[in-house]
Amino acid sequence: MSEKETKDIYIDGEIKLDQFLKWCRVASTGGHSKQMIHNNMVQVNGELENHRSRKLKSGDLVEVENMGSFRVLTR
């Protein structure tokens, strides 16, 4: 994964991984986020994640290959 700085992303409530990738503008569409997850480009808390419907919670760290790291925080 990338060595870029971790960005904090604030959400209201809960969010699924594929929606989160669109929310933080890593993926342009739902299909794009699905493809990134399917191609093993996404880790959640240091583990490869292949379920696009995984629900993220506050404190989760999402790392996207060549895009950086994003910490999920709730308002």
N, CA, C and O atoms as a GROMACS GRO file, in nm:
protein
  300
    1MET      N    1   0.083  -0.118   0.000
    1MET     CA    2   0.000   0.000   0.000
    1MET      C    3   0.088   0.125   0.000
    1MET      O    4   0.209   0.118   0.023
    2SER      N    5   0.027   0.236  -0.026
    2SER     CA    6   0.098   0.362  -0.039
    2SER      C    7   0.149   0.414   0.094
    2SER      O    8   0.095   0.382   0.201
    3GLU      N    9   0.254   0.496   0.086
    3GLU     CA   10   0.313   0.557   0.205
    3GLU      C   11   0.254   0.696   0.232
    3GLU      O   12   0.305   0.768   0.317
    4LYS      N   13   0.149   0.733   0.161
    4LYS     CA   14   0.090   0.866   0.177
    4LYS      C   15   0.030   0.883   0.316
    4LYS      O   16   0.003   0.786   0.386
    5GLU      N   17   0.010   1.008   0.353
    5GLU     CA   18  -0.050   1.042   0.482
    5GLU      C   19  -0.194   0.990   0.491
    5GLU      O   20  -0.267   0.988   0.392
    6THR      N   21  -0.233   0.949   0.611
    6THR     CA   22  -0.369   0.901   0.634
    6THR      C   23  -0.464   1.020   0.642
    6THR      O   24  -0.439   1.116   0.715
    7LYS      N   25  -0.573   1.013   0.566
    7LYS     CA   26  -0.674   1.119   0.567
    7LYS      C   27  -0.792   1.074   0.651
    7LYS      O   28  -0.839   0.960   0.638
    8ASP      N   29  -0.841   1.161   0.736
    8ASP     CA   30  -0.960   1.133   0.815
    8ASP      C   31  -1.083   1.166   0.732
    8ASP      O   32  -1.094   1.276   0.678
    9ILE      N   33  -1.176   1.070   0.723
    9ILE     CA   34  -1.299   1.088   0.649
    9ILE      C   35  -1.416   1.074   0.746
    9ILE      O   36  -1.435   0.969   0.807
   10TYR      N   37  -1.494   1.180   0.760
   10TYR     CA   38  -1.607   1.181   0.853
   10TYR      C   39  -1.735   1.139   0.783
   10TYR      O   40  -1.766   1.185   0.673
   11ILE      N   41  -1.809   1.049   0.849
   11ILE     CA   42  -1.935   1.001   0.794
   11ILE      C   43  -2.043   1.015   0.901
   11ILE      O   44  -2.014   1.030   1.019
   12ASP      N   45  -2.168   1.009   0.858
   12ASP     CA   46  -2.282   1.007   0.949
   12ASP      C   47  -2.334   0.864   0.952
   12ASP      O   48  -2.370   0.810   0.847
   13GLY      N   49  -2.340   0.802   1.068
   13GLY     CA   50  -2.391   0.666   1.078
   13GLY      C   51  -2.291   0.563   1.030
   13GLY      O   52  -2.172   0.572   1.060
   14GLU      N   53  -2.342   0.464   0.952
   14GLU     CA   54  -2.253   0.361   0.900
   14GLU      C   55  -2.251   0.368   0.749
   14GLU      O   56  -2.337   0.429   0.686
   15ILE      N   57  -2.150   0.302   0.691
   15ILE     CA   58  -2.133   0.307   0.546
   15ILE      C   59  -2.069   0.176   0.501
   15ILE      O   60  -1.988   0.118   0.573
   16LYS      N   61  -2.107   0.131   0.382
   16LYS     CA   62  -2.048   0.011   0.325
   16LYS      C   63  -1.919   0.048   0.253
   16LYS      O   64  -1.901   0.162   0.210
   17LEU      N   65  -1.830  -0.048   0.240
   17LEU     CA   66  -1.698  -0.023   0.181
   17LEU      C   67  -1.708   0.036   0.041
   17LEU      O   68  -1.638   0.133   0.011
   18ASP      N   69  -1.792  -0.019  -0.045
   18ASP     CA   70  -1.801   0.034  -0.181
   18ASP      C   71  -1.852   0.178  -0.183
   18ASP      O   72  -1.806   0.260  -0.264
   19GLN      N   73  -1.945   0.210  -0.093
   19GLN     CA   74  -1.995   0.347  -0.083
   19GLN      C   75  -1.887   0.441  -0.029
   19GLN      O   76  -1.874   0.556  -0.072
   20PHE      N   77  -1.809   0.389   0.065
   20PHE     CA   78  -1.701   0.469   0.123
   20PHE      C   79  -1.597   0.507   0.018
   20PHE      O   80  -1.549   0.620   0.017
   21LEU      N   81  -1.563   0.414  -0.070
   21LEU     CA   82  -1.465   0.444  -0.175
   21LEU      C   83  -1.514   0.555  -0.266
   21LEU      O   84  -1.435   0.638  -0.312
   22LYS      N   85  -1.644   0.558  -0.292
   22LYS     CA   86  -1.701   0.669  -0.372
   22LYS      C   87  -1.704   0.797  -0.290
   22LYS      O   88  -1.672   0.904  -0.342
   23TRP      N   89  -1.741   0.788  -0.161
   23TRP     CA   90  -1.751   0.904  -0.072
   23TRP      C   91  -1.619   0.980  -0.064
   23TRP      O   92  -1.617   1.103  -0.067
   24CYS      N   93  -1.509   0.906  -0.053
   24CYS     CA   94  -1.379   0.974  -0.040
   24CYS      C   95  -1.312   0.994  -0.177
   24CYS      O   96  -1.194   1.028  -0.184
   25ARG      N   97  -1.388   0.975  -0.283
   25ARG     CA   98  -1.348   1.005  -0.420
   25ARG      C   99  -1.230   0.922  -0.471
   25ARG      O  100  -1.152   0.968  -0.554
   26VAL      N  101  -1.219   0.800  -0.420
   26VAL     CA  102  -1.118   0.707  -0.469
   26VAL      C  103  -1.173   0.634  -0.592
   26VAL      O  104  -1.098   0.605  -0.685
   27ALA      N  105  -1.302   0.606  -0.590
   27ALA     CA  106  -1.369   0.540  -0.703
   27ALA      C  107  -1.473   0.637  -0.760
   27ALA      O  108  -1.538   0.711  -0.686
   28SER      N  109  -1.487   0.637  -0.891
   28SER     CA  110  -1.582   0.729  -0.954
   28SER      C  111  -1.724   0.674  -0.957
   28SER      O  112  -1.820   0.751  -0.959
   29THR      N  113  -1.737   0.541  -0.958
   29THR     CA  114  -1.870   0.478  -0.962
   29THR      C  115  -1.870   0.355  -0.872
   29THR      O  116  -1.766   0.311  -0.824
   30GLY      N  117  -1.990   0.301  -0.851
   30GLY     CA  118  -2.000   0.177  -0.775
   30GLY      C  119  -1.930   0.062  -0.845
   30GLY      O  120  -1.870  -0.024  -0.780
   31GLY      N  121  -1.938   0.059  -0.977
   31GLY     CA  122  -1.869  -0.044  -1.054
   31GLY      C  123  -1.718  -0.034  -1.040
   31GLY      O  124  -1.648  -0.135  -1.033
   32HIS      N  125  -1.669   0.089  -1.037
   32HIS     CA  126  -1.526   0.111  -1.020
   32HIS      C  127  -1.480   0.063  -0.882
   32HIS      O  128  -1.376  -0.002  -0.871
   33SER      N  129  -1.557   0.094  -0.778
   33SER     CA  130  -1.520   0.048  -0.644
   33SER      C  131  -1.526  -0.105  -0.635
   33SER      O  132  -1.440  -0.166  -0.572
   34LYS      N  133  -1.625  -0.167  -0.698
   34LYS     CA  134  -1.636  -0.313  -0.700
   34LYS      C  135  -1.513  -0.373  -0.767
   34LYS      O  136  -1.458  -0.473  -0.720
   35GLN      N  137  -1.470  -0.314  -0.877
   35GLN     CA  138  -1.353  -0.363  -0.950
   35GLN      C  139  -1.226  -0.350  -0.865
   35GLN      O  140  -1.142  -0.441  -0.864
   36MET      N  141  -1.211  -0.239  -0.794
   36MET     CA  142  -1.094  -0.219  -0.709
   36MET      C  143  -1.089  -0.325  -0.598
   36MET      O  144  -0.984  -0.381  -0.569
   37ILE      N  145  -1.204  -0.352  -0.537
   37ILE     CA  146  -1.212  -0.451  -0.430
   37ILE      C  147  -1.182  -0.590  -0.487
   37ILE      O  148  -1.107  -0.667  -0.427
   38HIS      N  149  -1.242  -0.622  -0.601
   38HIS     CA  150  -1.222  -0.753  -0.666
   38HIS      C  151  -1.076  -0.774  -0.705
   38HIS      O  152  -1.028  -0.888  -0.702
   39ASN      N  153  -1.005  -0.668  -0.742
   39ASN     CA  154  -0.865  -0.677  -0.785
   39ASN      C  155  -0.767  -0.668  -0.669
   39ASN      O  156  -0.648  -0.644  -0.689
   40ASN      N  157  -0.816  -0.688  -0.546
   40ASN     CA  158  -0.731  -0.689  -0.426
   40ASN      C  159  -0.651  -0.561  -0.407
   40ASN      O  160  -0.534  -0.565  -0.369
   41MET      N  161  -0.713  -0.448  -0.434
   41MET     CA  162  -0.649  -0.319  -0.418
   41MET      C  163  -0.686  -0.252  -0.286
   41MET      O  164  -0.637  -0.143  -0.256
   42VAL      N  165  -0.773  -0.315  -0.206
   42VAL     CA  166  -0.827  -0.251  -0.086
   42VAL      C  167  -0.802  -0.338   0.037
   42VAL      O  168  -0.831  -0.457   0.038
   43GLN      N  169  -0.748  -0.274   0.140
   43GLN     CA  170  -0.731  -0.339   0.270
   43GLN      C  171  -0.812  -0.262   0.373
   43GLN      O  172  -0.823  -0.140   0.367
   44VAL      N  173  -0.868  -0.336   0.469
   44VAL     CA  174  -0.936  -0.274   0.583
   44VAL      C  175  -0.866  -0.325   0.708
   44VAL      O  176  -0.860  -0.446   0.733
   45ASN      N  177  -0.814  -0.233   0.785
   45ASN     CA  178  -0.740  -0.266   0.908
   45ASN      C  179  -0.628  -0.366   0.882
   45ASN      O  180  -0.607  -0.459   0.960
   46GLY      N  181  -0.556  -0.347   0.770
   46GLY     CA  182  -0.440  -0.428   0.738
   46GLY      C  183  -0.468  -0.562   0.672
   46GLY      O  184  -0.375  -0.638   0.647
   47GLU      N  185  -0.595  -0.592   0.644
   47GLU     CA  186  -0.634  -0.720   0.582
   47GLU      C  187  -0.700  -0.694   0.446
   47GLU      O  188  -0.783  -0.604   0.434
   48LEU      N  189  -0.663  -0.773   0.345
   48LEU     CA  190  -0.731  -0.761   0.216
   48LEU      C  191  -0.880  -0.783   0.236
   48LEU      O  192  -0.921  -0.875   0.307
   49GLU      N  193  -0.959  -0.700   0.172
   49GLU     CA  194  -1.105  -0.710   0.186
   49GLU      C  195  -1.165  -0.733   0.049
   49GLU      O  196  -1.138  -0.658  -0.045
   50ASN      N  197  -1.247  -0.838   0.035
   50ASN     CA  198  -1.311  -0.865  -0.093
   50ASN      C  199  -1.463  -0.862  -0.085
   50ASN      O  200  -1.531  -0.909  -0.177
   51HIS      N  201  -1.518  -0.807   0.022
   51HIS     CA  202  -1.662  -0.791   0.036
   51HIS      C  203  -1.697  -0.643   0.025
   51HIS      O  204  -1.668  -0.565   0.116
   52ARG      N  205  -1.758  -0.606  -0.085
   52ARG     CA  206  -1.789  -0.464  -0.105
   52ARG      C  207  -1.896  -0.414  -0.010
   52ARG      O  208  -1.907  -0.294   0.014
   53SER      N  209  -1.974  -0.506   0.046
   53SER     CA  210  -2.081  -0.464   0.137
   53SER      C  211  -2.036  -0.462   0.284
   53SER      O  212  -2.118  -0.444   0.374
   54ARG      N  213  -1.906  -0.481   0.308
   54ARG     CA  214  -1.857  -0.477   0.446
   54ARG      C  215  -1.893  -0.342   0.506
   54ARG      O  216  -1.868  -0.237   0.447
   55LYS      N  217  -1.952  -0.345   0.624
   55LYS     CA  218  -1.987  -0.221   0.693
   55LYS      C  219  -1.866  -0.171   0.770
   55LYS      O  220  -1.804  -0.245   0.847
   56LEU      N  221  -1.835  -0.045   0.748
   56LEU     CA  222  -1.723   0.017   0.817
   56LEU      C  223  -1.772   0.086   0.943
   56LEU      O  224  -1.886   0.134   0.948
   57LYS      N  225  -1.686   0.092   1.043
   57LYS     CA  226  -1.721   0.160   1.167
   57LYS      C  227  -1.612   0.260   1.200
   57LYS      O  228  -1.503   0.256   1.144
   58SER      N  229  -1.643   0.350   1.291
   58SER     CA  230  -1.549   0.454   1.330
   58SER      C  231  -1.419   0.390   1.378
   58SER      O  232  -1.419   0.299   1.461
   59GLY      N  233  -1.309   0.440   1.326
   59GLY     CA  234  -1.177   0.390   1.363
   59GLY      C  235  -1.117   0.295   1.261
   59GLY      O  236  -0.997   0.268   1.266
   60ASP      N  237  -1.199   0.243   1.169
   60ASP     CA  238  -1.145   0.152   1.067
   60ASP      C  239  -1.049   0.228   0.976
   60ASP      O  240  -1.068   0.346   0.947
   61LEU      N  241  -0.945   0.159   0.933
   61LEU     CA  242  -0.846   0.216   0.842
   61LEU      C  243  -0.859   0.146   0.708
   61LEU      O  244  -0.842   0.024   0.698
   62VAL      N  245  -0.888   0.224   0.605
   62VAL     CA  246  -0.903   0.171   0.469
   62VAL      C  247  -0.782   0.216   0.389
   62VAL      O  248  -0.755   0.336   0.377
   63GLU      N  249  -0.709   0.119   0.334
   63GLU     CA  250  -0.592   0.150   0.252
   63GLU      C  251  -0.620   0.106   0.110
   63GLU      O  252  -0.665  -0.006   0.085
   64VAL      N  253  -0.593   0.197   0.016
   64VAL     CA  254  -0.619   0.169  -0.125
   64VAL      C  255  -0.487   0.180  -0.200
   64VAL      O  256  -0.418   0.282  -0.193
   65GLU      N  257  -0.454   0.075  -0.272
   65GLU     CA  258  -0.329   0.070  -0.346
   65GLU      C  259  -0.312   0.193  -0.434
   65GLU      O  260  -0.402   0.228  -0.511
   66ASN      N  261  -0.199   0.259  -0.422
   66ASN     CA  262  -0.162   0.378  -0.500
   66ASN      C  263  -0.252   0.499  -0.475
   66ASN      O  264  -0.244   0.597  -0.549
   67MET      N  265  -0.337   0.494  -0.372
   67MET     CA  266  -0.428   0.605  -0.346
   67MET      C  267  -0.413   0.660  -0.204
   67MET      O  268  -0.453   0.773  -0.178
   68GLY      N  269  -0.359   0.582  -0.113
   68GLY     CA  270  -0.341   0.629   0.023
   68GLY      C  271  -0.428   0.557   0.124
   68GLY      O  272  -0.491   0.456   0.095
   69SER      N  273  -0.428   0.614   0.245
   69SER     CA  274  -0.500   0.556   0.358
   69SER      C  275  -0.606   0.654   0.407
   69SER      O  276  -0.588   0.775   0.404
   70PHE      N  277  -0.719   0.597   0.451
   70PHE     CA  278  -0.833   0.677   0.495
   70PHE      C  279  -0.887   0.619   0.624
   70PHE      O  280  -0.919   0.501   0.631
   71ARG      N  281  -0.896   0.702   0.726
   71ARG     CA  282  -0.952   0.659   0.854
   71ARG      C  283  -1.098   0.701   0.862
   71ARG      O  284  -1.132   0.817   0.842
   72VAL      N  285  -1.185   0.604   0.893
   72VAL     CA  286  -1.329   0.628   0.904
   72VAL      C  287  -1.357   0.686   1.043
   72VAL      O  288  -1.319   0.627   1.144
   73LEU      N  289  -1.423   0.799   1.047
   73LEU     CA  290  -1.464   0.862   1.173
   73LEU      C  291  -1.609   0.906   1.162
   73LEU      O  292  -1.653   0.953   1.057
   74THR      N  293  -1.683   0.890   1.271
   74THR     CA  294  -1.822   0.937   1.270
   74THR      C  295  -1.829   1.072   1.338
   74THR      O  296  -1.751   1.102   1.428
   75ARG      N  297  -1.925   1.152   1.295
   75ARG     CA  298  -1.943   1.286   1.351
   75ARG      C  299  -2.015   1.278   1.483
   75ARG      O  300  -2.040   1.381   1.546
   0.00000   0.00000   0.00000
